[in-house]
């Protein structure tokens, strides 16, 4: 079979043990198709943002948060009643249908209302489906497997993130902006088929049962768990720092008075650099780094790397410095922080994976974006001031990453029963001592 041959070649690159290759193949393929579908839409969303107007984007972020607050209770209601397989199928099918509806709406040209609605929807659905994907992965792989394999699975997404914009660039004139929505919907449905192969390939008695609980269970889980609350704080702080840099990029690009085509080309080159670097980090570095030094140091590495370029930006507030920071933060976020953060959830019981994790990845993340946008506007700082304000944020993220690594070891030692997915295998606890 093609998947068997692919798995054999893959074992030479990643620490893939016997019996894991097939699941890794489908997980890699599922994330590849998922992010290819999203990155087809990303330029469409940016075009909608231009139509909304850069001076009103904080309102778009706020509406995105409102959309999250509306969607998450519906998700919680579904998660309380549907088995894992049905939940995956329902979320992905609804997403594809909504994209089909937007295609019909903007086929004759996007009105201001359609532009705003599509911008908000793409921003909402992206986090929902990606969060659900990683939750399904955490439910299908043990925490020991996650530390070896999640970097390679994330590399599938980065590969898709390279293919998606390429499809957009070469097909937009043929199918139109509205036609890209249907292409994206088709890829999302193919992604669902791959994810179901992973879910079915690691079926457990729990997987066939609904999660139970109620729509507020996710928030309750976060409030009741210091471990989950610390993850929430990391997400918010990361969003605030990222939003500060994003707004400075928009301000300096506008001040450069570049032509629209030149701006588009610049953003495309940034995306290409980010995704290529992230792919290398995921495929070659993330898994090995998590195994050798543990999740804490992996989580702390990128924020620490940002301190020096932020200091340079404070001294020389120029566009080049901002772009370097964007590449480091986004590539490091996709290539190292995301695999490590997802691995944290393998030490969390199954129900919080689907409920609390979804709240963290969606509502909490977009709340951080909205808070960062309004905080940036209220502060009224220049580029140097923003860079100086971001330095302590980066240092705080590094410290929180180290603390989360320690708490992760406590979760492994205290909450997972002996023998569950290798929970007490020596390599699971060797990365850092358990501190009480």
C-alpha positions as CSV (number, residue, x, y, z in Angstrom):
1,X,0.0,0.0,0.0
2,X,1.1,3.6,-0.6
3,X,0.7,4.5,3.0
4,X,2.9,1.5,4.1
5,X,5.7,2.6,1.7
6,X,5.3,6.2,2.9
7,X,5.5,5.1,6.5
8,X,8.7,3.1,5.9
9,X,10.4,6.1,4.3
10,X,9.1,8.4,7.1
11,X,10.6,6.2,9.8
12,X,14.0,7.2,8.6
13,X,13.2,10.9,9.4
14,X,11.0,10.7,12.5
15,X,11.0,8.3,15.4
16,X,8.1,6.3,14.2
17,X,7.7,2.9,15.9
18,X,6.1,-0.3,14.5
19,X,2.3,0.0,14.1
20,X,2.4,3.8,14.2
21,X,3.1,4.5,10.5
22,X,-0.4,4.2,9.2
23,X,-2.0,6.5,11.8
24,X,0.9,9.0,11.2
25,X,0.3,8.9,7.5
26,X,-3.5,9.7,7.9
27,X,-2.8,12.4,10.5
28,X,-0.2,14.1,8.4
29,X,-2.5,13.9,5.3
30,X,-5.5,15.2,7.3
31,X,-3.6,18.3,8.6
32,X,-2.1,18.9,5.2
33,X,-5.5,19.1,3.6
34,X,-7.0,21.1,6.4
35,X,-4.4,23.8,6.3
36,X,-4.3,23.8,2.5
37,X,-8.0,24.5,2.6
38,X,-7.5,27.3,5.1
39,X,-4.5,28.9,3.3
40,X,-6.6,29.1,0.2
41,X,-9.0,31.2,2.2
42,X,-6.4,33.3,4.0
43,X,-5.7,35.7,1.0
44,X,-9.5,35.9,0.6
45,X,-9.8,37.0,4.2
46,X,-7.1,39.6,3.8
47,X,-8.9,41.0,0.8
48,X,-12.0,41.2,2.9
49,X,-9.9,43.0,5.5
50,X,-8.8,45.6,2.9
51,X,-12.5,46.2,2.0
52,X,-13.4,46.6,5.7
53,X,-10.5,49.1,6.2
54,X,-7.4,48.9,8.4
55,X,-8.7,51.6,10.8
56,X,-11.7,49.4,11.7
57,X,-10.0,46.0,12.0
58,X,-10.1,46.1,15.8
59,X,-13.9,46.0,15.4
60,X,-13.6,43.0,13.1
61,X,-11.5,41.3,15.9
62,X,-14.2,42.2,18.4
63,X,-16.9,40.7,16.2
64,X,-14.8,37.6,15.7
65,X,-14.7,37.2,19.5
66,X,-18.5,37.7,19.6
67,X,-18.8,35.0,16.9
68,X,-16.7,32.7,19.0
69,X,-18.9,33.3,22.0
70,X,-21.9,32.4,19.9
71,X,-20.4,29.3,18.4
72,X,-18.7,27.7,21.4
73,X,-21.9,27.0,23.3
74,X,-23.3,25.3,20.2
75,X,-20.1,23.2,20.0
76,X,-20.4,22.4,23.7
77,X,-24.0,21.3,23.2
78,X,-22.9,19.0,20.3
79,X,-19.9,17.7,22.2
80,X,-22.2,16.7,25.1
81,X,-24.4,14.6,22.9
82,X,-22.4,13.3,19.9
83,X,-19.7,10.6,19.8
84,X,-16.3,11.6,18.6
85,X,-16.8,10.5,15.0
86,X,-20.2,12.2,14.7
87,X,-18.8,15.4,16.2
88,X,-16.0,15.6,13.7
89,X,-18.3,14.9,10.8
90,X,-20.8,17.5,12.0
91,X,-18.4,20.3,12.5
92,X,-16.5,19.8,9.2
93,X,-19.7,19.3,7.2
94,X,-21.3,22.5,8.6
95,X,-18.1,24.4,7.8
96,X,-18.1,23.2,4.2
97,X,-21.8,24.1,3.8
98,X,-21.3,27.6,5.2
99,X,-18.5,28.2,2.7
100,X,-20.8,27.1,0.0
101,X,-23.3,29.7,1.2
102,X,-20.7,32.5,1.2
103,X,-19.8,31.5,-2.4
104,X,-23.3,32.1,-3.5
105,X,-23.4,35.4,-1.5
106,X,-20.3,37.0,-3.0
107,X,-20.5,35.4,-6.5
108,X,-21.6,38.8,-7.9
109,X,-19.2,40.8,-5.8
110,X,-18.7,41.3,-2.0
111,X,-20.8,43.9,-0.3
112,X,-19.4,45.5,2.9
113,X,-21.7,43.3,4.9
114,X,-20.5,40.2,3.1
115,X,-16.9,41.2,3.4
116,X,-17.2,41.7,7.2
117,X,-19.2,38.4,7.6
118,X,-16.7,36.4,5.6
119,X,-13.7,37.9,7.5
120,X,-15.3,37.0,10.8
121,X,-16.4,33.5,9.7
122,X,-12.9,32.5,8.4
123,X,-11.3,33.8,11.6
124,X,-13.8,31.7,13.6
125,X,-13.8,28.5,11.7
126,X,-10.0,28.4,11.4
127,X,-9.6,28.0,15.2
128,X,-12.6,25.7,15.6
129,X,-11.5,23.1,13.1
130,X,-7.8,23.3,13.9
131,X,-8.6,22.9,17.6
132,X,-10.9,19.9,16.9
133,X,-8.2,18.3,14.7
134,X,-5.6,18.5,17.5
135,X,-8.1,17.3,20.1
136,X,-8.8,14.3,18.0
137,X,-5.0,13.7,17.7
138,X,-4.6,14.0,21.5
139,X,-7.4,11.5,21.8
140,X,-5.7,9.1,19.4
141,X,-2.0,9.2,20.5
142,X,-0.5,8.7,23.9
143,X,1.5,11.5,25.4
144,X,4.8,9.5,24.7
145,X,3.7,9.2,21.1
146,X,2.8,12.9,20.9
147,X,6.3,14.0,21.9
148,X,7.7,11.9,19.1
149,X,5.1,12.4,16.4
150,X,3.3,15.7,16.8
151,X,6.1,17.6,15.2
152,X,5.8,15.6,12.0
153,X,2.0,15.8,12.1
154,X,2.3,19.6,12.4
155,X,4.7,19.5,9.4
156,X,1.8,18.2,7.3
157,X,-0.1,21.4,8.1
158,X,2.9,23.5,7.2
159,X,3.2,21.7,3.9
160,X,-0.5,22.4,3.3
161,X,0.2,26.0,4.2
162,X,2.6,26.2,1.3
163,X,0.3,24.4,-1.2
164,X,-2.8,26.4,-0.3
165,X,-1.5,29.9,-1.3
166,X,0.0,28.3,-4.5
167,X,-3.4,27.0,-5.5
168,X,-4.9,30.5,-4.8
169,X,-2.2,32.3,-6.8
170,X,-2.6,30.1,-9.9
171,X,-6.4,29.6,-9.8
172,X,-8.0,32.8,-8.6
173,X,-8.2,34.3,-12.1
174,X,-9.8,31.1,-13.4
175,X,-12.4,30.5,-10.7
176,X,-12.7,33.9,-9.1
177,X,-12.5,34.8,-5.4
178,X,-15.9,33.2,-4.7
179,X,-14.8,30.0,-6.5
180,X,-11.9,29.6,-4.1
181,X,-14.4,29.0,-1.3
182,X,-15.7,25.9,-3.0
183,X,-12.1,24.6,-3.5
184,X,-11.5,25.1,0.2
185,X,-14.7,23.3,1.2
186,X,-13.7,20.3,-0.9
187,X,-10.3,20.1,0.7
188,X,-11.9,20.3,4.2
189,X,-14.2,17.4,3.4
190,X,-11.2,15.3,2.2
191,X,-9.4,16.3,5.4
192,X,-12.3,14.9,7.4
193,X,-12.0,11.5,5.7
194,X,-8.3,11.3,6.7
195,X,-9.0,12.4,10.3
196,X,-11.7,9.7,10.6
197,X,-9.1,7.1,9.5
198,X,-7.0,8.2,12.5
199,X,-10.0,8.1,14.9
200,X,-11.2,4.7,13.6
201,X,-7.6,3.4,13.7
202,X,-7.3,4.0,17.4
203,X,-10.9,3.4,18.5
204,X,-11.5,3.0,22.2
205,X,-14.7,2.2,24.1
206,X,-14.9,5.9,25.2
207,X,-14.7,7.1,21.6
208,X,-18.1,5.8,20.8
209,X,-19.8,7.7,23.6
210,X,-20.8,11.3,23.9
211,X,-18.6,13.4,26.2
212,X,-21.6,14.5,28.4
213,X,-21.7,17.6,30.4
214,X,-23.2,21.0,29.4
215,X,-22.2,23.9,27.2
216,X,-20.4,25.7,30.1
217,X,-18.3,22.6,30.9
218,X,-15.3,23.9,29.0
219,X,-15.1,27.1,31.0
220,X,-15.7,25.2,34.2
221,X,-12.9,22.9,33.4
222,X,-10.5,25.8,32.9
223,X,-11.6,27.6,36.0
224,X,-11.2,24.4,38.1
225,X,-7.7,23.4,36.8
226,X,-4.6,25.4,37.6
227,X,-2.9,23.5,34.7
228,X,-5.5,24.5,32.2
229,X,-5.7,28.1,33.6
230,X,-1.9,28.4,33.1
231,X,-2.4,27.3,29.4
232,X,-5.1,29.9,29.1
233,X,-2.8,32.6,30.4
234,X,-0.1,31.6,27.9
235,X,-2.6,31.8,25.0
236,X,-3.8,35.2,26.0
237,X,-0.3,36.6,26.5
238,X,0.9,35.1,23.2
239,X,-2.1,36.7,21.5
240,X,-1.5,40.1,23.0
241,X,2.2,40.2,22.1
242,X,1.4,38.9,18.6
243,X,-1.3,41.5,18.1
244,X,1.0,44.3,19.1
245,X,3.5,43.2,16.5
246,X,0.8,42.7,13.9
247,X,-0.5,46.3,14.4
248,X,3.0,47.7,14.1
249,X,3.5,45.8,10.9
250,X,0.3,47.3,9.4
251,X,1.3,50.8,10.5
252,X,4.8,50.6,9.1
253,X,3.7,49.0,5.8
254,X,1.1,51.7,5.4
255,X,3.7,54.4,6.2
256,X,6.0,52.9,3.5
257,X,3.4,54.0,0.9
258,X,3.9,50.9,-1.2
259,X,1.6,50.0,-4.1
260,X,-1.2,47.5,-3.4
261,X,0.5,44.9,-5.6
262,X,3.8,45.4,-3.7
263,X,2.1,45.0,-0.4
264,X,0.5,41.8,-1.5
265,X,3.8,40.5,-2.8
266,X,5.5,41.4,0.5
267,X,2.8,39.6,2.6
268,X,3.1,36.5,0.3
269,X,6.8,36.4,0.8
270,X,6.4,36.7,4.5
271,X,3.9,33.8,4.5
272,X,6.3,31.7,2.3
273,X,9.3,32.4,4.7
274,X,7.2,31.6,7.7
275,X,5.8,28.4,6.4
276,X,9.1,27.1,5.0
277,X,10.8,27.8,8.3
278,X,7.9,26.3,10.3
279,X,8.0,23.1,8.1
280,X,11.7,22.6,8.8
281,X,11.2,23.2,12.6
282,X,8.2,20.7,12.7
283,X,9.8,18.0,10.7
284,X,13.4,18.2,12.0
285,X,13.4,20.0,15.3
286,X,10.2,19.9,17.3
287,X,10.0,16.2,18.1
288,X,13.6,15.8,18.9
289,X,13.6,19.0,21.0
290,X,10.6,17.9,23.0
291,X,12.2,14.5,23.7
292,X,15.6,15.8,24.6
293,X,14.9,18.9,26.7
294,X,11.2,18.6,27.5
295,X,8.1,20.6,26.8
296,X,9.0,23.5,29.1
297,X,12.2,24.5,27.4
298,X,10.6,24.0,24.0
299,X,7.8,26.4,25.0
300,X,10.2,28.9,26.3
301,X,12.6,28.9,23.3
302,X,10.7,31.1,20.9
303,X,9.8,33.9,23.4
304,X,13.4,34.1,24.5
305,X,14.5,34.3,20.8
306,X,12.2,37.3,20.4
307,X,13.8,39.4,23.1
308,X,16.8,40.5,21.1
309,X,14.9,41.5,17.9
310,X,12.3,43.3,20.0
311,X,15.2,45.3,21.6
312,X,16.6,46.0,18.1
313,X,13.1,47.3,17.0
314,X,13.0,49.6,20.1
315,X,16.3,51.1,19.0
316,X,15.6,51.1,15.3
317,X,11.8,51.3,14.6
318,X,12.0,50.2,11.0
319,X,9.8,47.8,8.9
320,X,12.6,45.3,8.4
321,X,12.9,44.7,12.1
322,X,9.2,44.1,12.4
323,X,9.2,41.7,9.6
324,X,12.0,39.7,11.1
325,X,10.1,39.5,14.4
326,X,7.0,38.4,12.5
327,X,8.9,35.6,10.8
328,X,10.5,34.4,14.0
329,X,7.3,34.6,16.1
330,X,5.0,33.0,13.5
331,X,7.4,30.3,12.3
332,X,8.4,29.5,15.9
333,X,4.7,29.5,16.9
334,X,3.7,27.0,14.3
335,X,6.9,25.0,14.3
336,X,7.7,24.7,18.1
337,X,5.1,26.3,20.3
338,X,2.0,24.6,18.7
339,X,3.3,21.0,18.7
340,X,4.5,21.5,22.3
341,X,1.2,23.1,23.4
342,X,-0.8,20.3,21.8
343,X,1.4,17.7,23.6
344,X,0.4,19.3,26.9
345,X,-3.2,18.1,26.4
346,X,-2.1,14.4,26.2
347,X,-1.7,14.6,30.0
348,X,-5.3,15.9,30.4
349,X,-8.3,13.5,30.8
350,X,-10.4,13.0,27.7
351,X,-13.4,15.2,28.5
352,X,-11.4,18.4,29.0
353,X,-9.6,17.7,25.7
354,X,-12.9,18.3,23.8
355,X,-14.4,20.9,26.0
356,X,-11.8,23.0,27.8
357,X,-9.4,22.8,24.9
358,X,-11.9,24.1,22.4
359,X,-12.7,27.1,24.7
360,X,-9.0,27.8,25.1
361,X,-8.2,27.5,21.4
362,X,-11.2,29.6,20.3
363,X,-12.7,32.0,22.8
364,X,-9.6,32.5,24.9
365,X,-7.4,33.0,21.8
366,X,-9.7,35.5,20.1
367,X,-10.3,37.3,23.4
368,X,-6.5,37.7,23.6
369,X,-6.6,39.2,20.0
370,X,-9.4,41.6,20.8
371,X,-7.8,42.6,24.1
372,X,-4.5,43.1,22.4
373,X,-6.0,45.2,19.7
374,X,-7.8,47.6,22.1
375,X,-4.9,47.7,24.4
376,X,-2.6,48.8,21.5
377,X,-5.1,51.4,20.5
378,X,-5.5,52.7,24.1
379,X,-1.8,52.8,24.8
380,X,-1.1,55.1,21.8
381,X,2.6,54.1,21.8
382,X,5.0,54.5,18.9
383,X,6.8,51.6,17.5
384,X,9.7,51.8,20.0
385,X,7.3,52.0,22.9
386,X,5.4,49.0,21.6
387,X,8.6,47.0,21.2
388,X,9.7,47.8,24.8
389,X,6.3,46.9,26.1
390,X,6.5,43.5,24.3
391,X,9.8,42.5,25.9
392,X,8.4,41.8,29.4
393,X,5.6,40.0,27.7
394,X,8.0,37.7,25.9
395,X,10.0,37.1,29.1
396,X,6.7,36.3,30.9
397,X,5.8,33.8,28.2
398,X,9.2,32.1,28.5
399,X,8.8,31.8,32.3
400,X,5.2,30.4,31.9
401,X,6.5,27.9,29.4
402,X,9.0,26.5,31.9
403,X,6.4,26.3,34.6
404,X,4.0,24.5,32.2
405,X,6.7,22.0,31.5
406,X,6.9,21.3,35.2
407,X,3.2,21.1,35.6
408,X,3.0,18.7,32.7
409,X,5.3,16.3,34.5
410,X,3.0,16.5,37.5
411,X,0.0,15.7,35.4
412,X,1.8,12.7,33.9
413,X,2.9,11.5,37.3
414,X,-0.3,12.1,39.2
415,X,-3.3,11.9,36.9
416,X,-2.5,9.3,34.3
417,X,-2.7,5.7,35.6
418,X,0.4,3.5,35.3
419,X,0.8,1.8,31.9
420,X,-1.6,4.1,30.0
421,X,0.0,4.8,26.7
422,X,3.4,4.5,28.4
423,X,2.5,7.2,30.9
424,X,5.2,6.1,33.3
425,X,7.7,5.0,30.8
426,X,11.2,6.4,31.6
427,X,11.4,8.6,28.5
428,X,8.1,10.3,29.5
429,X,9.5,11.6,32.7
430,X,13.2,12.1,31.8
431,X,12.8,15.5,30.2
432,X,12.5,17.3,33.5
433,X,12.2,16.3,37.2
434,X,8.8,16.3,38.8
435,X,8.6,19.2,41.2
436,X,6.0,19.3,43.9
